[in-house]
Amino acid sequence: MCTPVGIDDWTSNEPVTRRSEATTLTASRIFKGLAPLRSDMEVAGIYAREAAYLERAVQIGVASGRVISVSFPTQPDDDATADHPLLDRVFEYLDGVSDIAFDDVAVALTVPTDQRAVLEQVRTIPYGESIDVAGLAAMTPDVDPEDDDDLILVRTALEANPAPLLIPDHRVRDGPSAAPPAVEQRLRSLEGL
């Protein structure tokens, strides 16, 4: 676990060592909306690192400046590289740093428009908060929480989520997650859900 750091400690952009000597992030990257990863996301590839907390790897696929996938394989792809700033942020999150946000990370949503609307709303659910499927339907434009077909749409969108964690479907308490069940439970536990 990380040593707690107060907001007053984040007044400069100097590197701050948090998890280990190998994991450093600048303070400007910790808080959402500051220093997006655009330049770091330009290099396409597969990046992965073993996550002891999840008992499996976290693997991201990046293309054209966007995350195209997040997965949690038991073994990362052989051609995956471990060094990527987004993985640094993910591991800060897994260490329990609640100020980590991923809403500035561009995600390629190659799903139908109605599912995209649902997933965009999932991204607005804050750390440590959860909602049910009907509540998610109610906050999604043109989706009726009283309509069974619309509730099926919401569940289908959650199952098709290409980037669980970045699009935090684990915060939808009675919906499916695109992450494996054990990972979903660990993420919920981490956030106290």
C-alpha positions, 0 to 999 in steps of 0.5 A: 500500500502507498503512504498517504499523501495530502493535497498540499504535497501535490504542489509541484510537477516533480516526480513523486515515488509512490509504489516502488523505485520503479513506479514514479508519476508526476503529480500533474498526472495523478489528478484527472484532467491534468497532463493527458497521456496523448503523447504517450498513447501515440505508440501502438502496441500491447502493454502488460504487467503482472498485478499481484493484487489481481493474481493476473496481468493487466494488459492494454492494447493501444492504437492510433492514440486510443486504448482499444482493449483492456484485459486481465489474462492469466499470462500476458501476450508474449509480445507485450511490453511492460513499460507504459504510463497508463499501466503506471496509473493503473498500478497506482489505482491498484495500490489504493490511490483513490485520486487516480482517474482515467476519464482523460484516457481516450478509449476507442469504443467500437460498439453500436451508438446506443451501447456507446451512450451507456458506456460513456455514462459508466465513465462518469460513475465516481470512484467508490460509488456504485449504481444499479442497471436501472439507475444507469439506464435512467442516466443514459439519454434515450434509455428508459429504465422501465423498458425491459429491452432498454435494460437488456441494452444496458447489460449488453453494453456492459458485457461488450465493454472493451476497456473494463477498469477505464470504463468502470463497469465494476461500479454497476452492482447488478450488471455484468462486467467485461472483466473476469468475475474474480477481477470484478470482485477485487476492483469492487473490494478495492473501492469498498463497494 
